[in-house]
Structures are given as structure tokens and as C-alpha cells.
Amino acid sequence: MGALDYLSNFCTVTSTRSKRKAMQTVEIKVKMDCDGCERRVKNAVTNMKGVKSVEVNRKQHRVTVSGYVEPNKVLKRVKSTGKRAEFWPYIPQHLVHYPYASGTYDRRAPSGFVRNVVQPFPASNAPEDNIVSLFSDDNVNACSIM
């Protein structure tokens, strides 16, 4: 049986199919001024293989691409139109604990958005913090349990 197994490994046909890319949404910030800029960017991205939908928001300078695509290839294709492009650097303001912290607030961001940076004071959800906050250091006779 050992020799048969060894020879059967040479006879088997293996397919070299690549795995299908996962469906994902890529958001890109692109400087667009007119209808021609918008049309050029949209046509460049729409012709890519695996793209299912393209949404262009010229007011926010935002292009949203959904499909089976790689984010770096989409960014490269948008840059090939001659426009300055980068991945969408903003997140909704209500998701940030400290929206006016250093480096977070950006005047050029669309309304309701702030820059996606690491927060300096992360919110703690540790149970120890909740227990400690039950007692007041200022007034030792005031206990919130009673």
C-alpha cells in the first residue's frame, strides 16, 4: 500500500483555483471639483473586475466602491485618473468619545465627521471602575449604595 499511495500522489490532478475575494466596501477621499472629474473617477472604478456598485458624493469628496475588489487596487485605479486620493480618513463624530482632542478635529472634514485617530483617553468598561465610582472620595459619609 505504501508504494501505491506514493504513486497516486503523482496521478492526482489538483486545481490551482484562487480563492474568491471577500465582498467588501472601500471608501476613498478624492478631490473632485466638477461633473467631469466625477464622471472620470466613476468610469475608471466601474470598469474594474469585481465591482458591484459605485457611489460618488462630490460634496463630501467621497467615493464608495462595493464588490469583490482589493482596496489597494481601487486606490491605485483612482490615482491613475490624475486625482489626489487616499483612503477615507474620517469616522462619524458620535462614535468618538473626545471629538475635539488633538489630531481628531479637522476643519476640512464633512459635517458630522472627525479624523480617525487613536483616542488619547480610551473609555474603560472594566467592572472595577464601576465599583470604585460607587464611593465618593470627597465625602466619605456619602455612599451611593445606601
N, C-alpha and C positions, 0 to 999 in steps of 0.2 A: 504494500500500500504506500510505502514511503516514496518509491520511485514514481508511482502513478500520480500522486499528489504533486510531486515536483514537476513532472511533465505537463500536468493540467494547468499549472500556472502560466506556462508559455502559450497555451492554446486559448485561453480566455480572452475575450475582447472587452476592453474597458473603454467606456466613453469618457471623453475629455470635455464634457459639457461644463461650462462655467455656471456657477450659481447665479441665480437671478438677483439683481439688486433689489433692496427693500424699497417699498414705496415711501417717499419722504417729501417734505416741503422745504424748499430752500428760499430764504428771504435775502434780498440783496439791495443795498442802497446804491442808487445810480443817479448821477446828476443829469436831469432831463429838463430842458427849457421849452421845447416846442413839440408840436404833433409829429414832426419828422423824427425827432430824437426818440420819442415814444414808439413810433412805428418801427424804426430801425432795430431797437432793442428787442421789441416783441417778436419781430420776424426772425431775428438771429436765434432766439431761445426756442421759439416754436418749432423750428426745423430740426432740433436735436432729437436723437433717438431716445425713446422712453418718456418723453414729456407728455403729460396728460392735460394739464391746464396751465395757462399763464395769465396772471393778473398784473396790470401795471397801474400804479397810482402815482400820477405825475406830481400831484400836490405834495405828497409825502416823500417823493423821490424813492419809491419803493417798488420792487419787482418781486412777485411771489410765484415760484415755479413749483408745481406738484407733479410727481411722476417717479419713474424708476431711473433716477439720474444720480450722478455723483456731484456733490456741491462744488468741488474744485473745478470740475469741467464746466459747470454752468457759469461760475465766476469768470473763468478764462474766456468763454464764449462772449459774455457781456463785455469784457475788456477789449475783445477783438473788434468791437464796433467803434472804438476810439473814445469811449466814455470812461470817466473815472468811476470805479466800482469797488465796493467792499461788502463783506457780509453785514447783514443788518445788525447794527451795534446797540439797538435800543430795546427796552422791555417796558411793558405798561407800568405807569407810576404807582398804581395801587398794589403792586407786588413787592415794592421796595419798602423796607422799614424806615430808612433815613434817606429820602429823595434829595435832600439838599446837602448831603455830605460831600466832602472834597472829591472831585472827579466824577461824581454821579450826575449832577445837574449840567445840562448842556442847552444853551440858548438856541442852538440850531436844530434841536430835536423837535419832531412834530408834537403838537399839543397832546398831553396825556402820556408822554413817553419820557424816560430818562435813560442815561447810558447804562449798559450792563457791565458793572464792575463789582468786584468783591466788596461786600459791605464791611465797614470797619467795626461795627458793633453787632455781631450776629445775635438774633433773638434766641434766647435759651428756653427750651421746653423741658428742661430737666425737672423731675419731680422734687429734687432737693430745693430748688429755687422757690417753688410754690410753698413748701413747708416753712422756709425761712421768712417768706413775706407775710406769714400769719401773725408774726410778732413784730412789735414796733420797738426800735432801739431808742427812739425819742421819749416815749412814755412807757416805762416798763410795767406799769399797772394796767395798761390797756391791752387786753388780749383779744384778738378778733375771734377766737374760738368761743369765748363766753358770751 
